[in-house]
Amino acid sequence: MVKRGFKYFLLLTVALVLAACSSDENVDEAAGGGESAEGGTINIGMSEDMVSVDPHGSNDSASAQIRRNIYESLIFQDEALELTPGLATEWEATGDTVWNFKLREGTTFHSGQEFTAEDVKATLDRVNDPAVASQVAFLYEMIEEVEIVGDYEVNLHTEYAFAPLPAHLSHNAGGIMSKDLIDKDYQAALDEAGSDVTLEEYYELREAGGDEFQAVADEISEHIGTVTGAETDGTNHLQLADRSPGDSVTLKKFEDFQNGEREFDEVIFRVIPETQARLAELDTGGIDIANEIDTASAERIQSGDATELIESESVRMNYLGFNVEKEPFDDPLVRQAIAHAVDRDEIINGVYDGYGITAQSPLAPNVWGYDEELDSIDVDVERAKELLSESSQPDGFTTTLWVNDDAAIVDSAVYIQNALSEIGITVEIKQSEWGAFLDQTANGEHDMFILGWTTVTADADYGLYALFHSKNFGAPGNRSFYKNEEVDALLDEGRTNPDEAGRQEAYSEAQQILIDESPAVYLNHTSFLLGVNTEGVSNIGLDPVGNIRLENATFSSEE
């Protein structure tokens, strides 16, 4: 997942998981702090506004934070990112390309509709519909068919063996929507497009595929999401009450939530972009929780009488990327020289005040597939000069480094600018606002750039495939435009091999090539920081993806 600012091994082994097991969102523990057990409001200050309430509408962190409280996925990640039961109580691979899922019974949507296998099929069919053109379709594109076995059982048929499927299904984009809402969305798109095709006919055409379906899909594509962009219908503990774009999102308690009690009645996510403004609100109790605390403010929160700093190791990797389709970055020696010149420890200590760890490979240590035995690139300025002298640019060169408007990223760029000047490379920093930056780097306009990637599933497939497979040039993730047939083959092997040891071997080999060829310099794995006003709320969690965990939240006792 691309994210502006910024453990554990995921169980991907085939298993039958008992329904009695509980996930992070299924904690059957009634909260009871404070004088009142009747509930109240939790106010959260967010650095960014959400993009879409539609799970298929965007892949941004702010939207994911809110949507994960509205929708339940088939499989959940607990706070340690281990896979646990969600709307699926059991799952197993019954063949190389078939996974069976038993579904939870007695669950209702916010609308009152009963959850069944029909909703699973409707959701997964929708995310892969070309008319939807979802940014998260890459997570589920391998699913060829959702077979309804019974009201509470489905088989997922994949185009090829895909070992990390359970991890992908735990992604917030796998949140299950009601078929009623999905039908309503398609009907609205057909109506707005003035199509003569009925809803039933559209679904039949989609099953058949072909030119006739594609023509209708093209016709309605610009209208898809008009309903789900404003409405939700999930099964999780909170439901959408109000949204004021650019200002706030209000979620209220879902009284018929089947998986545990919650003390709070309402959660308001307020958009407060400036860190100091969020901190001021946190200090005064205007908000109970402040997300994305910068490291410079950490001590202030730690020393506050009524504030607490929560830190979590992350599965995020910040990196300096090269456009390898442009000279001189098509020369591996140039890239290797830069990699040796950048002191990653100094960036952690100087920019991030010691929060986080330096990166040794594209994967964080708490991502499955990480290999601590890899040979990383060390800091050696003399070696950097030597490599540059042997490269296509022996006398150095002038280039640009593209960044967004995140302060820590800009500070990192300034450090890199100074470090590269020591080996004869002159760097101009070009700064753009977030949306423009993403468009520019997706289009390949850049020379060098700094960006981050959060391996949301905590599996190597998500951390490597999008960023370095040649089929993902541009917006899907590979903004370095890097192509290596051996790496492609290893990444394909890693996602299709059902044998865990075989997957690890493939990912270890791929990571070593990515270190040696340096399509990017892997800078750091920063920590996520959260501020909490302890006079307001307690028992707030923060996971390695950066998600605020509210399931155990209680109100602090009055003195």
C-alpha positions as CSV (number, residue, x, y, z in Angstrom):
1,M,0.0,0.0,0.0
2,V,1.3,3.4,-0.9
3,K,1.3,5.7,2.1
4,R,2.5,9.3,2.5
5,G,4.4,9.4,5.8
6,F,5.1,5.6,6.7
7,K,5.2,-8.7,12.9
8,Y,5.3,-11.4,12.7
9,F,5.0,-14.3,10.4
10,L,1.7,-14.7,8.6
11,L,0.3,-18.2,8.8
12,L,0.0,-19.2,5.2
13,T,0.0,-22.9,5.9
14,V,-3.2,-24.7,5.0
15,A,-5.3,-25.0,8.2
16,L,-8.8,-25.6,9.5
17,V,-9.5,-22.8,11.9
18,L,-12.1,-23.3,14.5
19,A,-15.0,-20.9,14.7
20,A,-14.4,-20.4,18.4
21,C,-11.0,-18.8,17.8
22,S,-11.3,-15.0,17.9
23,S,-9.7,-12.3,15.7
24,D,-8.7,-8.8,16.6
25,E,-12.1,-7.7,15.6
26,N,-13.8,-10.6,17.3
27,V,-12.6,-10.0,20.8
28,D,-15.5,-11.2,23.0
29,E,-14.5,-9.0,25.9
30,A,-16.9,-6.4,27.2
31,A,-15.2,-3.1,28.0
32,G,-16.2,-1.4,31.2
33,G,-13.9,1.4,32.1
34,G,-14.9,4.7,33.7
35,E,-18.1,5.7,35.6
36,S,-20.3,4.8,32.6
37,A,-20.5,1.6,30.7
38,E,-23.2,3.1,28.5
39,G,-20.6,4.2,25.9
40,G,-19.5,7.5,24.5
41,T,-17.6,9.1,21.6
42,I,-14.0,8.5,20.7
43,N,-12.5,11.4,18.7
44,I,-9.5,10.6,16.4
45,G,-7.4,13.2,14.7
46,M,-6.3,12.0,11.2
47,S,-3.5,13.6,9.1
48,E,-5.4,12.9,5.9
49,D,-9.0,12.6,4.7
50,M,-10.2,9.3,3.4
51,V,-10.6,8.9,-0.3
52,S,-13.5,6.4,-0.5
53,V,-15.7,4.3,1.7
54,D,-15.9,1.8,-1.1
55,P,-13.3,-1.0,-0.4
56,H,-12.7,-1.2,-4.1
57,G,-12.4,2.5,-4.6
58,S,-8.9,3.3,-3.3
59,N,-5.8,1.8,-1.7
60,D,-4.9,4.6,0.7
61,S,-4.2,4.3,4.4
62,A,-6.7,6.9,5.6
63,S,-9.6,5.1,3.9
64,A,-8.3,1.7,5.1
65,Q,-8.3,2.9,8.7
66,I,-11.9,3.8,8.5
67,R,-13.2,1.0,6.3
68,R,-11.7,-1.7,8.5
69,N,-14.2,-0.7,11.2
70,I,-17.1,-1.0,8.8
71,Y,-16.4,-4.2,6.9
72,E,-15.3,-7.6,7.9
73,S,-13.1,-9.7,5.7
74,L,-13.2,-13.4,5.3
75,I,-9.9,-13.6,7.2
76,F,-8.6,-11.1,9.8
77,Q,-5.2,-10.1,10.9
78,D,-4.8,-9.8,14.7
79,E,-2.6,-7.1,16.2
80,A,0.5,-9.2,15.5
81,L,-0.7,-9.6,11.9
82,E,-1.4,-13.4,12.3
83,L,-4.3,-14.7,10.3
84,T,-7.4,-15.5,12.3
85,P,-11.1,-16.3,11.4
86,G,-13.3,-13.5,10.1
87,L,-16.4,-14.1,8.1
88,A,-14.8,-17.4,7.2
89,T,-14.5,-19.8,10.2
90,E,-12.4,-22.4,8.4
91,W,-10.4,-22.5,5.2
92,E,-8.2,-25.0,3.4
93,A,-6.7,-25.6,0.0
94,T,-8.5,-28.6,-1.5
95,G,-6.4,-28.6,-4.7
96,D,-3.6,-26.7,-6.3
97,T,-6.1,-24.0,-7.5
98,V,-9.1,-24.5,-5.2
99,W,-9.6,-23.1,-1.7
100,N,-12.7,-24.0,0.4
101,F,-14.1,-21.5,2.9
102,K,-16.7,-22.3,5.6
103,L,-18.7,-19.1,6.4
104,R,-19.9,-17.7,9.7
105,E,-23.7,-18.1,10.3
106,G,-26.0,-15.8,12.1
107,T,-24.4,-12.6,10.9
108,T,-26.3,-9.6,9.6
109,F,-25.3,-6.5,7.6
110,H,-25.9,-3.0,8.9
111,S,-28.9,-2.9,6.6
112,G,-30.4,-6.0,8.4
113,Q,-29.8,-8.3,5.5
114,E,-28.4,-11.8,6.4
115,F,-24.8,-12.5,5.4
116,T,-24.5,-15.5,3.0
117,A,-22.2,-16.9,0.3
118,E,-24.0,-14.7,-2.2
119,D,-22.4,-11.6,-0.7
120,V,-18.9,-13.2,-0.9
121,K,-19.4,-13.9,-4.6
122,A,-20.9,-10.5,-5.3
123,T,-18.0,-8.7,-3.6
124,L,-15.1,-10.7,-5.2
125,D,-16.8,-10.6,-8.6
126,R,-17.1,-6.9,-8.3
127,V,-13.5,-6.2,-7.4
128,N,-12.4,-8.1,-10.5
129,D,-14.9,-6.5,-12.9
130,P,-13.1,-4.4,-15.5
131,A,-16.0,-1.9,-15.4
132,V,-15.0,-1.1,-11.8
133,A,-11.3,-0.8,-12.7
134,S,-10.4,-1.1,-9.1
135,Q,-6.9,-0.1,-7.8
136,V,-6.9,-3.2,-5.6
137,A,-7.9,-5.7,-8.3
138,F,-4.2,-6.9,-8.3
139,L,-5.0,-8.5,-4.9
140,Y,-7.7,-10.8,-6.3
141,E,-7.1,-11.0,-10.1
142,M,-6.0,-14.6,-9.8
143,I,-9.5,-15.6,-8.7
144,E,-11.3,-17.0,-11.7
145,E,-14.5,-18.2,-10.1
146,V,-16.4,-17.9,-6.8
147,E,-18.4,-21.1,-6.6
148,I,-21.3,-21.1,-4.2
149,V,-21.3,-24.5,-2.5
150,G,-24.0,-23.7,0.0
151,D,-25.5,-20.7,1.9
152,Y,-22.4,-20.7,4.1
153,E,-19.7,-22.2,2.0
154,V,-17.7,-21.2,-1.1
155,N,-14.9,-22.5,-3.2
156,L,-12.5,-20.0,-4.7
157,H,-11.0,-21.2,-8.0
158,T,-7.7,-19.5,-9.0
159,E,-6.1,-19.2,-12.4
160,Y,-2.9,-20.6,-10.9
161,A,-1.7,-21.9,-7.6
162,F,-1.5,-18.9,-5.3
163,A,-0.1,-19.6,-1.8
164,P,-0.7,-16.1,-0.2
165,L,-4.4,-16.0,-1.0
166,P,-5.4,-16.1,2.7
167,A,-3.2,-13.1,3.4
168,H,-4.6,-11.2,0.5
169,L,-8.2,-11.9,1.7
170,S,-7.3,-10.3,5.0
171,H,-6.5,-7.0,3.3
172,N,-9.1,-4.2,3.9
173,A,-9.9,-4.3,0.2
174,G,-11.4,-7.8,0.9
175,G,-14.1,-6.3,3.1
176,I,-17.4,-8.0,2.3
177,M,-20.2,-5.8,1.1
178,S,-23.8,-6.9,0.9
179,K,-25.0,-8.1,-2.5
180,D,-28.0,-5.7,-2.1
181,L,-25.7,-2.7,-2.0
182,I,-23.6,-4.0,-4.9
183,D,-26.8,-4.7,-7.0
184,K,-27.9,-1.1,-6.2
185,D,-24.6,0.3,-7.4
186,Y,-24.7,-1.6,-10.7
187,Q,-28.3,-0.7,-11.3
188,A,-27.5,3.0,-10.8
189,A,-24.6,2.7,-13.2
190,L,-26.8,1.1,-15.8
191,D,-29.5,3.7,-15.4
192,E,-27.1,6.6,-15.5
193,A,-25.5,5.2,-18.7
194,G,-28.9,4.8,-20.3
195,S,-28.1,1.1,-21.0
196,D,-30.8,-1.2,-22.3
197,V,-29.1,-4.1,-20.5
198,T,-30.9,-5.3,-17.3
199,L,-28.9,-6.1,-14.2
200,E,-29.5,-9.8,-14.6
201,E,-28.3,-9.6,-18.2
202,Y,-25.2,-7.7,-17.2
203,Y,-24.2,-10.4,-14.7
204,E,-24.8,-13.1,-17.3
205,L,-22.7,-11.2,-19.8
206,R,-19.9,-10.9,-17.3
207,E,-19.9,-14.6,-16.6
208,A,-19.6,-15.3,-20.4
209,G,-17.1,-12.5,-21.1
210,G,-16.3,-11.5,-24.6
211,D,-16.8,-8.3,-26.7
212,E,-20.4,-7.8,-25.9
213,F,-19.7,-7.7,-22.1
214,Q,-16.7,-5.4,-22.6
215,A,-18.9,-3.0,-24.6
216,V,-21.4,-2.7,-21.7
217,A,-18.6,-2.6,-19.1
218,D,-17.1,0.3,-21.0
219,E,-20.5,2.0,-21.2
220,I,-21.1,2.0,-17.4
221,S,-17.5,2.2,-16.1
222,E,-17.6,5.9,-15.3
223,H,-20.8,5.5,-13.3
224,I,-19.7,2.5,-11.1
225,G,-19.2,3.5,-7.5
226,T,-21.7,6.3,-7.4
227,V,-23.7,4.5,-4.8
228,T,-20.9,2.8,-2.8
229,G,-19.0,6.0,-2.8
230,A,-21.6,7.4,-0.5
231,E,-23.1,4.4,1.2
232,T,-21.8,1.4,3.1
233,D,-23.3,-2.0,4.1
234,G,-20.8,-4.1,6.1
235,T,-21.0,-6.4,9.1
236,N,-18.4,-4.9,11.4
237,H,-18.8,-3.2,14.8
238,L,-19.3,0.4,13.3
239,Q,-21.5,1.7,10.6
240,L,-21.3,4.9,8.6
241,A,-23.4,7.7,10.2
242,D,-22.1,10.9,8.4
243,R,-19.3,12.0,6.1
244,S,-18.2,15.6,5.5
245,P,-15.4,15.4,2.9
246,G,-12.3,17.2,4.1
247,D,-13.6,17.6,7.6
248,S,-14.8,14.4,9.3
249,V,-16.3,10.9,9.1
250,T,-18.6,9.7,11.9
251,L,-19.2,6.0,12.6
252,K,-21.8,4.8,15.1
253,K,-22.0,1.5,17.0
254,F,-23.7,-1.4,15.1
255,E,-26.0,-2.7,17.8
256,D,-26.4,-6.1,16.1
257,F,-22.7,-6.8,15.8
258,Q,-22.3,-10.5,16.7
259,N,-18.7,-10.6,17.8
260,G,-18.2,-8.9,21.2
261,E,-19.3,-5.9,23.0
262,R,-17.9,-2.4,22.5
263,E,-17.9,0.3,25.2
264,F,-18.1,3.3,22.8
265,D,-21.2,4.4,20.9
266,E,-19.5,6.6,18.3
267,V,-16.2,7.2,16.7
268,I,-15.4,10.5,14.9
269,F,-12.4,10.7,12.5
270,R,-11.5,14.4,12.2
271,V,-9.2,15.6,9.4
272,I,-6.4,17.7,11.0
273,P,-3.5,17.8,8.5
274,E,-1.0,19.8,10.6
275,T,0.8,17.7,13.3
276,Q,1.0,20.6,15.7
277,A,-2.7,21.2,15.4
278,R,-3.4,17.6,16.1
279,L,-1.1,17.7,19.2
280,A,-2.8,20.8,20.5
281,E,-6.2,19.1,20.2
282,L,-4.7,16.0,21.9
283,D,-3.3,18.0,24.8
284,T,-6.6,19.8,25.5
285,G,-8.8,16.7,25.1
286,G,-10.4,17.9,21.8
287,I,-9.4,14.6,20.4
288,D,-8.6,11.3,22.2
289,I,-6.2,9.9,19.6
290,A,-3.8,11.6,17.2
291,N,-2.4,9.5,14.3
292,E,0.9,9.8,12.4
293,I,2.9,11.6,15.1
294,D,6.2,12.8,13.7
295,T,9.3,11.7,15.7
296,A,10.2,15.3,16.6
297,S,7.0,15.4,18.6
298,A,7.4,12.1,20.4
299,E,9.1,13.4,23.5
300,R,6.4,16.0,23.9
301,I,3.8,13.3,24.1
302,Q,5.8,11.1,26.3
303,S,6.4,13.8,28.8
304,G,2.8,15.0,28.9
305,D,0.8,14.5,32.1
306,A,-2.2,13.3,30.2
307,T,-0.7,11.9,27.0
308,E,0.8,8.6,26.0
309,L,3.0,7.7,23.0
310,I,2.3,4.3,21.4
311,E,5.0,2.9,19.1
312,S,4.8,0.0,16.8
313,E,7.4,-1.7,14.6
314,S,6.2,-1.4,11.0
315,V,6.0,-3.4,7.9
316,R,6.8,-0.2,5.9
317,M,9.8,0.3,3.8
318,N,11.0,3.8,2.7
319,Y,13.2,3.7,-0.4
320,L,15.1,5.8,-2.8
321,G,14.0,4.7,-6.3
322,F,15.7,5.1,-9.7
323,N,14.0,5.4,-13.0
324,V,16.1,2.7,-14.6
325,E,14.7,3.5,-18.1
326,K,16.5,6.8,-18.0
327,E,20.2,7.4,-18.3
328,P,22.4,7.2,-16.2
329,F,20.2,5.0,-13.9
330,D,20.1,2.3,-16.5
331,D,23.7,1.6,-15.4
332,P,23.8,-0.7,-12.4
333,L,27.2,0.8,-11.4
334,V,25.7,4.2,-11.0
335,R,22.9,2.8,-8.8
336,Q,25.4,0.8,-6.7
337,A,27.6,3.8,-6.2
338,I,24.7,5.8,-4.9
339,A,23.7,2.8,-2.6
340,H,27.2,2.8,-1.1
341,A,27.2,6.6,-0.6
342,V,23.9,6.8,1.4
343,D,24.3,6.3,5.2
344,R,21.0,4.8,6.1
345,D,21.8,4.9,9.8
346,E,22.3,8.6,9.7
347,I,18.8,9.1,8.2
348,I,17.2,7.1,10.9
349,N,19.1,9.0,13.6
350,G,19.0,12.4,12.1
351,V,15.6,12.5,10.4
352,Y,13.6,10.0,12.4
353,D,15.2,10.6,15.8
354,G,16.1,6.9,16.2
355,Y,12.6,5.6,15.6
356,G,12.8,2.6,13.3
357,I,15.6,0.5,11.8
358,T,17.8,0.7,8.8
359,A,16.7,-1.5,5.9
360,Q,18.9,-4.4,4.8
361,S,16.5,-5.5,2.0
362,P,13.2,-4.5,0.5
363,L,11.4,-6.4,3.3
364,A,11.0,-5.5,6.9
365,P,12.2,-8.2,9.4
366,N,8.6,-8.8,10.5
367,V,7.4,-9.6,7.0
368,W,7.3,-13.3,6.1
369,G,10.0,-14.0,3.5
370,Y,12.6,-11.7,5.0
371,D,16.0,-13.3,5.1
372,E,18.6,-12.0,7.6
373,E,21.4,-13.9,5.9
374,L,21.4,-11.7,2.8
375,D,24.4,-9.7,1.9
376,S,23.4,-6.1,2.2
377,I,25.2,-3.0,0.7
378,D,27.3,-1.3,3.3
379,V,28.2,2.4,3.6
380,D,31.5,3.0,1.9
381,V,32.1,6.4,0.2
382,E,35.4,5.4,-1.3
383,R,33.8,2.3,-2.8
384,A,31.0,4.6,-4.1
385,K,33.6,6.8,-5.8
386,E,35.3,3.8,-7.3
387,L,32.1,2.4,-8.8
388,L,31.2,5.8,-10.2
389,S,34.6,6.1,-11.9
390,E,34.0,2.7,-13.6
391,S,30.5,3.7,-14.7
392,S,29.1,5.5,-17.7
393,Q,29.4,8.7,-15.6
394,P,33.0,8.7,-14.3
395,D,33.0,12.5,-13.8
396,G,29.7,12.6,-12.0
397,F,26.5,14.2,-13.3
398,T,23.5,16.4,-12.4
399,T,20.1,14.9,-11.7
400,T,16.8,15.4,-9.9
401,L,15.2,13.8,-6.8
402,W,11.4,13.9,-6.7
403,V,9.6,14.0,-3.4
404,N,6.1,14.7,-2.0
405,D,5.4,17.2,0.7
406,D,6.0,14.9,3.7
407,A,8.5,16.7,6.0
408,A,10.5,13.6,6.9
409,I,10.8,12.6,3.2
410,V,11.9,16.1,2.3
411,D,14.5,16.0,5.1
412,S,15.7,12.6,3.9
413,A,16.1,14.0,0.4
414,V,18.2,16.9,1.7
415,Y,20.5,14.4,3.4
416,I,20.8,12.3,0.2
417,Q,21.5,15.5,-1.7
418,N,24.4,16.3,0.5
419,A,25.7,12.7,0.6
420,L,25.8,12.4,-3.2
421,S,27.6,15.7,-3.6
422,E,30.5,14.0,-1.9
423,I,30.9,11.6,-4.8
424,G,30.3,14.1,-7.6
425,I,26.6,13.9,-8.1
426,T,24.7,17.2,-8.0
427,V,21.0,16.7,-7.0
428,E,18.1,19.1,-7.4
429,I,15.2,18.3,-5.2
430,K,11.8,18.7,-6.9
431,Q,8.8,18.7,-4.5
432,S,5.2,18.1,-5.5
433,E,1.9,17.7,-3.7
434,W,0.9,14.1,-3.1
435,G,-1.5,13.5,-5.9
436,A,0.7,15.2,-8.5
437,F,3.8,13.3,-7.2
438,L,2.0,9.9,-7.6
439,D,0.9,10.8,-11.2
440,Q,4.4,12.0,-12.2
441,T,6.2,9.0,-10.9
442,A,3.6,6.6,-12.3
443,N,4.2,8.3,-15.7
444,G,7.9,7.9,-15.4
445,E,8.7,11.7,-15.5
446,H,11.2,11.4,-12.6
447,D,14.9,10.6,-12.4
448,M,15.1,9.6,-8.7
449,F,12.3,9.6,-6.1
450,I,11.6,8.7,-2.5
451,L,8.5,6.8,-1.6
452,G,7.3,4.2,0.9
453,W,5.5,0.9,0.6
454,T,3.6,-0.8,3.4
455,T,3.5,-4.6,3.1
456,V,-0.1,-4.7,4.5
457,T,-0.4,-8.5,4.2
458,A,3.0,-9.0,5.9
459,D,3.8,-11.5,3.2
460,A,6.7,-11.1,0.7
461,D,4.4,-11.4,-2.3
462,Y,2.8,-8.0,-1.5
463,G,6.1,-6.4,-0.6
464,L,8.0,-7.4,-3.7
465,Y,5.6,-8.3,-6.6
466,A,4.0,-4.8,-6.9
467,L,7.3,-2.9,-6.6
468,F,9.6,-5.0,-8.8
469,H,7.7,-7.3,-11.2
470,S,7.8,-6.0,-14.7
471,K,4.1,-6.4,-15.2
472,N,3.5,-3.6,-12.6
473,F,5.2,-0.6,-14.2
474,G,3.9,2.7,-13.0
475,A,0.9,3.2,-10.8
476,P,0.6,-0.5,-9.7
477,G,3.9,0.0,-7.8
478,N,7.0,-0.5,-10.0
479,R,7.8,3.2,-10.4
480,S,11.5,2.3,-11.0
481,F,10.4,0.6,-14.3
482,Y,12.7,-2.2,-13.4
483,K,12.7,-5.4,-15.4
484,N,14.6,-8.5,-14.7
485,E,13.4,-11.8,-16.1
486,E,15.0,-13.8,-13.3
487,V,13.4,-11.7,-10.7
488,D,10.0,-12.0,-12.5
489,A,10.4,-15.8,-12.5
490,L,11.4,-15.9,-8.8
491,L,8.4,-13.7,-7.8
492,D,6.1,-15.8,-9.8
493,E,7.5,-18.9,-8.1
494,G,7.1,-17.3,-4.7
495,R,3.4,-16.7,-5.2
496,T,2.5,-20.0,-6.9
497,N,4.6,-22.6,-5.0
498,P,2.5,-24.1,-2.2
499,D,5.6,-25.3,-0.4
500,E,6.6,-22.8,2.2
501,A,10.4,-23.6,2.0
502,G,10.3,-23.3,-1.7
503,R,8.6,-19.9,-1.4
504,Q,11.3,-18.7,1.0
505,E,14.1,-19.8,-1.2
506,A,12.6,-18.0,-4.2
507,Y,12.1,-14.8,-2.2
508,S,15.6,-15.0,-0.7
509,E,17.1,-15.2,-4.2
510,A,15.0,-12.4,-5.5
511,Q,15.9,-10.1,-2.6
512,Q,19.6,-10.7,-3.1
513,I,19.3,-9.8,-6.8
514,L,17.4,-6.6,-5.8
515,I,20.1,-5.7,-3.4
516,D,22.9,-6.3,-5.9
517,E,21.3,-4.6,-8.9
518,S,19.9,-1.8,-6.7
519,P,16.8,-0.6,-8.7
520,A,16.3,1.2,-5.4
521,V,18.2,2.0,-2.2
522,Y,16.3,0.5,0.7
523,L,16.5,3.2,3.3
524,N,14.6,2.3,6.5
525,H,11.6,0.7,8.2
526,T,10.2,3.5,10.3
527,S,8.1,3.0,13.4
528,F,4.5,4.1,13.6
529,L,3.7,6.5,16.4
530,L,0.3,7.3,17.9
531,G,-0.7,9.8,20.6
532,V,-3.4,9.0,23.1
533,N,-5.0,11.3,25.7
534,T,-5.1,9.0,28.7
535,E,-7.8,11.1,30.5
536,G,-10.1,10.1,27.6
537,V,-9.5,6.6,26.5
538,S,-7.4,3.5,27.3
539,N,-6.5,0.2,25.7
540,I,-5.8,1.6,22.3
541,G,-3.7,-0.6,20.0
542,L,-1.5,0.1,17.0
543,D,-0.4,-2.6,14.6
544,P,2.6,-2.9,12.3
545,V,0.5,-1.7,9.3
546,G,-0.3,1.5,11.2
547,N,-3.9,0.6,11.9
548,I,-5.4,2.1,15.1
549,R,-7.0,-0.9,16.9
550,L,-10.2,0.1,18.7
551,E,-11.7,-3.3,19.5
552,N,-10.5,-3.2,23.2
553,A,-10.9,0.5,23.7
554,T,-12.3,1.7,27.0
555,F,-13.0,5.1,28.5
556,S,-10.6,6.1,31.2
557,S,-11.9,6.2,34.8
558,E,-12.8,9.5,36.3
559,E,-10.7,10.5,39.3
